[in-house]
Amino acid sequence: MRKLNNTLYVTSPDRYLSLEGETVIISEKGEKMGQFPLHNLESIVTFGHAGASPMLMAACARRGVALSFLSMHGAYLASVQGETRGNVLLRREQYRLADSPAQSAAYARGFLTGKIYNARWVLERALRDHASRVDAAAIRRASGALWQSLQSLASAGSVDALRGVEGDAAAQYFGVLDELILQQKDTFAFRGRVKRPPTDNVNALLSFVYVLLSRDCAAALETVGLDPYVGYLHTDRPGRASLAMDLMEELRAPIADRFVLGLINLKQVSDSGFDREESGAVRMTDSQRKAILTAWQARKQEIITHPYLNEKVEWGIVPYTQALLLARTIRGDLDTYPPFLWK
């Protein structure tokens, strides 16, 4: 459990929440694990199945403290809200900004700044840690191109122009991603991003993990009261969580891509975990998928220092911190959205 910016995150699945006077009590198997004054909280987010007492849910509803329930894997389940819902005003402002080309471009620029910055640092860390095992010259060229793309974002005045910059940056990044695969090169070679369907093991891994990350981002946006289906970089499309896709752009490289590279380089996956169909599509076996889900949950428990908040958080909380910062920006509490800049 972690209190961050007046939001209490309970990430252990067996923790039960109850009310004692004016205090939230966190317990596990009858043993008190922590307590927090309810009046200091704006929201509570709990992952798992133990749940919360009816008295606590009623107190949260009366005081306007949003209590959100998510599955152990981060899927949004439900929220307890009081009669007056501030989410209505927040979402109206979200929709108004989405209808403005200039405002949409401003938010899209923030998401892409985080995406390109983080992609560049994935390459720079590979140079730092494995310079003798990679094509250092090629990675330096790609890193330099990504730096130029970051400069180009400032002068791109429309969402379409920003997408053009992002497309060039993605080509540079994925053009050298194979260099970061240091083990099992014979069965995990990467020759470019192929999405629908993936036609090699690496693309199958990337597609699967991107789905996991997008679900975490959608759950985070629901938790803070935003509509995950109305975005700024990605246009509206029935059934597409466009804002979740916006939010995950800055998190792809540091969370998803590095996770996939770790699975391969640490030999936590093998070629036997993939099936090849006659169409050329590559699918993971059920056992491989379960193993990846277990590793994904473990990775989300690792602690980092958030670069903007300067507080220690689990990787799994990062989508929620960014969703919270995005909601505060849309509400007007922050002047500009601070993207997650990992290093």
Phi, psi and omega in degrees: 000148184206131176264122185222115178052048178068014172245129178264120178255124177247103190260352177274127189292340184260011180276131180252138182253134179215175183244133175228103187066243178249026186236137173277125180254129176252121182226159177219120182054041176084354181259130179290127182254343181175168178208148184217134176298129183295326184290347177272356187254141171263329181201158176230132178237121182237133179256132174127202190236354185290320173092199184215156182284151176302325179296320178292318179299319179294319180295320177297319180296318181294321186269357180075024176269117181287122178249113185245138180249128177234155177289172179297335180266005174094006178284134181291132180250305184191167175223151172255122180231151174284183184294321179270120186249105176295343179300333180298312180293321179298315182289325176299320178291322176302315180292321180298316179295323180294335178278354180259117179302321182292316180291321177299318179296322180296315178290319178300321179298321178296314179299317183285330173301313178297318182298309185289320177302312183291322176299318180297321182286335171299318178292317181296324178291326176297320176296319182293318188268333188223037185303326183280350185249359182235167173281088187299322182296317180295320180291322178296320178297316180295319178298318177297320178295322178294324176297318177295323177297322177300320178293325182291335180300325184296327183264356179280112189268353182227164179297321178298318178295321178295321177297324178296318177297317181296321179298317178296318180295319180297321179298319179294316183294308181291339178294339179239007182298329180300332179295336183275354175272110189256348181229158174055039185297334183291329183246354180232044175283144181240119183247007180142159184281122176233122190259305193234098352269164174294141185244010174209171185297318184294316179295325177297319177295312181301314182298317181294314182290326176298323177296317178300315181294320180295325178292321177297319180293319178297317179296321179297317180294318176300320184297322182271359175098008178268158178270111183291352184264355181243107185247188183241319177274313177269132183285162179294136176208133182307129177084356181257126178279081190296319180290326175297321177292324174301309186295324184285346182303315183285348183257352183302305187293308184287331182261300188284308185296315179296326176296314179297315178300321177295318178303317182287309186291332177269003178059039174275351173232158178216166183299333181292347180271012182232140175249143179248126181268163181300331180288348184101350179290146178247126180237149176277148174285162180299319181295322177295318181297318179296319179296321179292320178298320178296315179294323179297317179295323178293319180298323182292345178272349181292143187264136172228170172260120182295127187293334180265314182280340181057039176233152179282129180220159172284151175306323183293343180272343186304315176302328181284322176296320181290322176296321179295316178295322178295316179298320180291327176291314179298323180287341179101005180284335176240146182289316179223153180287126178270104179294161179280111183250098185273149179209000000 
